[in-house]
Amino acid sequence: MQDITLFTFARALHVAGVVLWIGGVAFVTTVLLPALKKRRDAEDKFELFEQLEGRFSLQAKVTTLLTGLTGFYMLDFMQAWDRYLQPQFWWLHLMTAVWVIFTLVLFFLEPLFLHRWFRERALMNSDKAFAVLHRMHKILLAVSVLAVLGAVGGSHGFVF
């Protein structure tokens, strides 16, 4: 495969990964969590959350990994590592920060302690636990959407 064809394929995979990953985060934030917060039975609410969010977890892990690998490849292909030193590429910094945060949460923090911590909180005070979880998802979604907007505009020459 020619280098430019491989680069184009990597970019397409990168965008598809972001769409599935951040789109899933948007669904969890704007649809799933608000619906679950309305449920009264704390145990039922938590079990349903685990069942539905657990299915998304694999998608999030795969797409986050895919996005990271293709992003690394594209930066290396373009020899664009110096863009991290240029403030007009703030969106690259933000994209990377969002990726790092999600990677840490999905692959390390959640399996090591966040899952257990949230379960304990949800069973003690379901409303408060889900409110905190929803607030964190809103923040992550807002930052993610800002990164997407900045990346699309910035990669097409728009300087913010």
TASULUR-V514335 format. One record per pair of residues at least 12 apart in sequence whose C-alpha atoms are under 6 Angstrom apart, sorted by sequence separation. I is the first residue (numbers start at 1). J is the second residue. D is the distance in Angstrom with one decimal. If there is no record, write none. Layout:
BEGIN
i,j,d
I,J,D
I,J,D
END
This chain:
BEGIN
i,j,d
21,60,5.3
21,63,5.7
17,63,4.7
17,67,5.5
95,147,5.3
14,67,4.9
94,147,5.6
14,70,5.6
91,147,5.6
91,150,5.0
10,70,5.4
91,151,5.4
42,126,5.4
29,137,5.7
END
